[in-house]
């Protein structure tokens, strides 16, 4: 066994650099001990200075002589074995996805922690179980309600036709849908300190307005009217105004909508539009749904209207903002040309949809083209019909609301 470190392995200057760059104090101690030995300090004195045995000093000399400075660094260690054995991971993941296999209806963190302790027969901490869940991508979320009545053959056939329409330069696609807005909408998630109870105003006054709108993904043009309710007469009024106000650029204009009863009334006059109906229970194939989500997120988070006039004013501002962001609408409302999942009635089989586009251009005064209206129509303060429908209007300078990140 060598008694002294080999001075040919490195210079004192190299040791000094390694000591300064060392991330662990224990590694630096070993290099300082080797430096002291190279300077002529005896092994017994080094052992006393660093509060170790001479046997430890011998080990450091061996490591230095065999591998140089690199030998003085500790190698990665495996650490304590995991409480949950690797062979149990697949089974536990399956139980997380399907609580009924463990005799449960749903999981909470504490319930699953108790199940793991009983199933594996081990003592394991709550935080360890939570860390195991996070490592495997599990988060405690409220599943999105989803119908189990979809016809996948009809959906696939529709997407195939959609791809054909998108490739036809004589066809423009328009997507239509209705949206309801309440005076005190459902609160959004936010960060709140532990022990505090966050509150948001909810008066329950049942103030509500409906919007019927349509968007052309190719151009980003968005057109909408506000109504107090929705039925066949209201929808007929919307079609009348849309045919009169919008400037259509292509020969054929397909208006894609869902299967609501008022969309299929025999008395409707579709004018320059050709109605196309989505497959039943397929809101994911209507991209205007993403625009509705964006409008509610940007304009109705934490907003509470005490009167109908306040709600209408806010809705006017939101729709004008959506009409201005034509470039953003092209991204937000891009048609879905692939079925990314096959729905089988369980949320875990569904791929998450891309969130709404938030890269809107700065808010500016809307042009007549953004409304699809002629200048003389823009001079009107609003078109009131017996269904209480009217165009969104702005009488004050509009400012974009401060973004809130939930």
C-alpha positions, 0 to 999 in steps of 0.5 A, a space after each residue: 500500500 503506498 504511503 504518500 500521494 504520487 506527485 506526478 498525478 497533478 500539480 499544486 496549482 491544479 489542486 487549488 483550481 479543483 478545490 475552488 471549483 468543487 461543489 461538495 465540501 467533502 470532496 474539497 476536504 480530500 483534495 486539501 488533505 492530499 495537498 497537505 501531504 504533498 507539502 510534507 505534512 505527515 499522515 497522522 497530522 492530516 488525520 488529526 486536522 480533518 478529524 478522520 482516521 489514518 485508515 481514511 487518509 490511506 484510502 484517499 491516497 489510494 484513490 488519488 494514486 489510482 485515478 488522480 483528482 477524479 478519484 477524490 470525488 464521490 461517485 453517484 449513489 443509488 440511495 435508499 430503495 423506493 418504497 413502492 417497488 418497480 413491479 407494482 407501478 403498472 398495477 397501481 397506475 391502472 388502479 388510479 385510472 380505474 378506481 372501481 377495480 379497487 372498490 372505489 368511485 373516485 380517488 383523493 390523495 388520502 384515499 389512494 395513500 390508504 389504499 397503497 399502504 393496505 395493498 402493498 402492506 408497507 408503511 409509506 408516507 403521504 408525501 411519498 405517494 403524492 410524489 409517485 403520482 406526480 412522477 407519473 404525470 397524474 394530477 387531481 383534476 375535474 374530468 370534462 363531461 363528454 358524451 358516449 353517443 358519438 358515431 365514430 364512422 360519421 365523425 371520420 366521414 365528416 373530417 374526410 369531407 372537411 379536408 376536401 372542402 378546405 382544399 377547394 378554392 371556391 369554398 369558404 367554411 363558416 362555423 356557427 354556434 351560440 354562447 350564453 353569458 351570465 352576470 356572475 359567471 363560474 369562478 376560475 381557479 387561482 392560487 390562494 394561501 393555505 388557510 385562507 378562503 378566497 371569495 368571489 361575488 355571486 348574487 344569483 340574479 340570473 342575468 343572462 344574455 345569448 350570443 349567436 356568432 359565426 367565424 371564417 377560419 380562413 380570413 378570421 372574420 367574426 360576426 355576432 349578434 346578441 339576443 335575450 334568448 335563442 329559438 327559431 325566430 331568433 336564429 332566422 333574424 340572425 341569418 337575415 342580418 348575416 346575409 345582408 351585412 357580410 361580404 362573402 369572397 367566394 362562390 360557395 359558403 358552407 355554414 357548419 353548425 350543430 344539430 339544435 332544433 332551431 338550426 333545422 327548422 323548415 322555415 329558415 331562409 339560409 340565403 347565400 349560405 349552405 347549411 352543413 350539420 356536424 355529427 351528433 355530439 361533436 362540439 370538438 369539431 366546431 372551432 368557434 367553441 375555442 373562441 367562446 372559451 377565449 372570450 369568457 376567459 379574457 372578459 368575464 373572469 371575476 366580472 359581476 354585472 348587477 344590471 342587464 345594461 352592465 352585462 350588455 355593455 361588457 358583452 359589446 366590448 368582448 365581441 368587438 375585441 373578438 371581431 378585431 383580432 382577425 389574425 388571432 381568430 385564424 389560429 384559434 379557430 383552425 379546423 380540426 382535420 384529424 381525430 386525435 382520439 377515439 372516445 369510449 366514455 372514459 376521460 383518460 382516452 382523450 387527448 387534451 385539446 390545444 388551449 385557445 390562442 392568446 396572442 391577440 393583436 393590440 386593441 384598435 378601433 374596429 374597421 367596417 370590414 371587421 364587422 362585415 358591414 358597409 359604412 352606412 350600416 356602421 352609422 347605426 347605433 344598433 339594429 333592434 328587432 322584436 327578438 331583442 337582437 342587436 349588434 355590439 356597439 361601443 360608445 366609449 374608448 375601449 381598453 383591453 382588460 388586464 390578463 389574469 392567469 388562473 
